[in-house]
Each structure stands twice: as C-alpha cells, then as structure tokens.
C-alpha cells in the first residue's frame, strides 16, 4: 500500500466511524450544548465532513465544494457557518439544529467519494507540494475569512498537501469523532438517570476545541452511575 492508497483508506475509515456515531447519537439532543462552552453534537458531526470538504476542495484544489451541490442545500449554509469553526454559541446551536442525520451521512459519503477519486489522480510527489494561495482562497466565503475563522487556520498555509491531509482531514476530525464517542454514552446515561449534570457556568472557552469544558461533565456522569 503506497501513501495515496493509505490516505484513501483512512478517509474511508473515517466515514465508517461517522456512520456508527450518527447511529449511536440518534437518541440525544443534537442542537443543545451539553454544557456552556462545548459544541452541540450536531455541529461536531457536521464539522467532520465540512472540514474535509473545505480543506480539499477550497484550500488544496481551489474548486467547488460538495456542500454547494443542490442536494445538500438543506444542511447549514456554508456561507454563513463555514465549516464550523469560529462560531458564537448561538451560531453553533443554529447550525446544529439544521443537521439531519440521513442528509448528513449522504453528504459525508459524497465528500468521501470526491476525495478518494481526487487522490487517485495524484502521485506521491504531489503530496510534498504546499497548497497554492491557501490564505487567499479563504476569501471564497464570508464565513471563511472572519477574524475568528482565520485565526483557526493561521498555522496551515505553508504545509505540504500530504500534511494537510494528515492533519485537518484526518487527525483533526478523528479528535472530534473521539469527542462525540465520549459524550454520547454519557448523555444517554444522564437521560436515563434522575441526576442533573450540574457544572460551573463561569467557563470562558471557545466553541470547538474544548476538552477542558467537557471534564466536569465526564466527572459528573461517572458520579451519577
């Protein structure tokens, strides 16, 4: 298995993991954060294929995104919500409320197929070349070039394509899949108990990468068992 085949294999594996998590999360609230400062489950699940679509099709290829296809118009508007970073809590909840499981999985599978097809056109040497005009391409959508969104991607412009695929397209979204995998059983356990998961309300963290905000929830859920 060469590097291209390995990347395609991992993209497909991530899609399989997403399918399983969407099924596991069917009975929990996708739109309401489980505690202040955390992202709603629906936003995080949608963020996975959106990150892949944005990174490959806008940042690397400079082409059209899968999200722009008419069949996915009912998902959160990428011109407003981007790929799910740099959002306010209110925006995060609004976007999450617009994520429907079946359409999300159709979108994620279309993103997977698009990326795997594109990878098949590359040589291994293509992976060593940085993406062209990475930051300039963030001007494509209003939501990509807000101050908060640009801050999230400021470390990426000079990385070669192969590293971009390994980091945002794979390791980053795997982190979020792990986040959902942690939250969903805890939420189900809390729904089945009489215990309220009370947590401090004075946490000031950004929606998105917020493991510190999840810690009291995990401790409270364990205590409830």
N, C-alpha and C positions, 0 to 999 in steps of 0.2 A: 504493500500500500504506500503510494507516494504522498507528498504533502497535500496535493489537491484532493486526492481521494479521502485522506484523513479529515480535512476540513469539511468536505461534503457529508461524510459520515457523521460528524459531530453536529452539524446543522440539523440533520435528520433526527438525530438522537434528542436534541433539544425540543424539537416539535413533538416527539413522542412523549417526553416528560410533561410538556404543556397540556397535552390531551388528558393525561392522567390527573393532573392537578385541577383542571377545569371540572372534571367529573367529581373529584373529591370536594371541591368547593361549592357544589351545586346548592347545598342547603344553607349556606351562610350569606350574610349581607355583603354584597359586593361594593356598595356605594358609601357606606359609613365607615370612617376610620375606627379601628379598634381602640385607639387612644389618641389623645392630642399629639400631633407631630408625626404620626405614621400615615402611610399611604393607604387608601382603600384597596381591598383585594382586587377589585375590578380594574383599577388603574394599573396595578402592578402586573397583572396578567396581560393586559393590553400593551403595556410598555415593552414586553418581551419581543413580539414580532415588530412593533413600531420601531424599536431601536435597530433591529436588523435591517428593516426596510430603509430607514433613513440613512444608516451608515453605508450600506452597499449601494443603494440606487441614487442617492443625492451626493454623498460625500466622495465615494470612490468612482462611480460610473458617470455621475453628472447627468442622469437620465430621469425618466418618470418613475414615480414610486407606485408600488402595488396599491397603496392606500387611495390613489387617485382613480382607480377603476370604478365605474358606476355601481357595481355590485356591492361595494363596500362603503357607499356613501352614508349609510345609517350608523356607522361607527363614529366615534368622536372625531370632529373636524380637525385634521392635522394643521390647517392654517391657524386655528385657534389654540389647540392643545399640543401642537408639535409632536414630539414623540414621548411626552410625559415627564419632561424634566423642567425644573424652574417654575413650577406651577404653585399658585397660592393654594391653601387648603380648600377654599371654595371652588376653585377651578378643578382641583383634583377630584372632589366629590361629584361635580357636574359631569366631568369626563367619565368617571367610573360608572355613573348611573346610565350612561349611554352604551355600555359594553354588554352585549348579549352573547351568551356562550356559543351558540351554534355559528353565528356570524363571525365571532372572534376566531373560532377554530378554522372556518373556511379561509379567513384572511391569513391566518398564520400558515396554513398549508400552502396557500398561493405564494407567500413570501418564501417559504422553504423551497418550493419548486423553482421559483425565479432565481434564487441564489445558487442552487445546485446546478441549474442549467448554465448560468454565467460562469461558475467555477470550471465547468467542463470546457470552456473556451480559453482558459488561462494556461500558461506554462508556469513551472515553479519559479522561474526568474521574475515573472510578473509580480510575485509576492514581495519582492525586495524593493520595489519602487514606491516612493511616497505618493499619496493621492494628490492629484492636481488641484491647486487653489482650494484647499479644504475650507478655509475660513470664508473665502468669497462665496462658496456655494451655500453657506448658511443664510445668505440673503434670499434664498428661494422662497421662504415662507416667513411671515411676520413672527410666528412663534419660535422660529429657529434663531432669530437674531435679537431677542431681548437680552438685556444685561444678564439676567439670571441664567438663561439658556447658554449664552456664550461662555459664561464662567464655567459651566459644567464640561465644556468640550475644549477648553483652552490648552489642555495638555496633549491633544491628539494630532494637530496639523502636520507635524514633521515625521510621524511614524510611518513605516512602510505598510503597504496594503496587508501583508501577512500578519503583522502585529495588530492592525486594526481589526482584522477578522478574529484573532485570538482574544482580544480584549473586549471591546464593546459587543461584538456579535456573539461571543461565546462566554467568556468568563464573567462578564458583567451580568448577562441575563441569567446565567446559572446561579449567581448570587441571589438574584431576585426570585428564581424558582425555589431556592432553598428557604428564602424568607416566607413565601406562601406556604411551603410544605411545613414550616414550623407553626405558622399562625392558624392554619385551618383546623388541625386537630384540637388545638387549644380553644378555638372559638366554638367548635362543636361540643367540647366538654363543658364549656361555660354555659352554652344554651341548654344543656341537659341538667344543670345543677341550679340550686337556689342561691348560689353565691354570686355577688356582683363583683366584677373585677375593677375595684376602685384603684385609681392611680393618681399621682400628683398632677395638677393642672398647670404647673408653673414651668413646664418644659418648653424651651425655645429651640426647636430644631427644624430644619428644612424638610419639607415633604420629599421623600425619595429615599436617600441613603441614611437610614435612621435606626440602626440596630440598638443604639442606646435607649431610644424611646420605647423599644419593644421589651426591654429587660424586665421592668416591673410587671408587665402583662404575663410574661412567662413565669415569674416567681409567684404571682397571684394565682395563676391557673394550677400550678403544682400544689399550692397550698389548699386549693379547693377540692383536690382529689381525696 
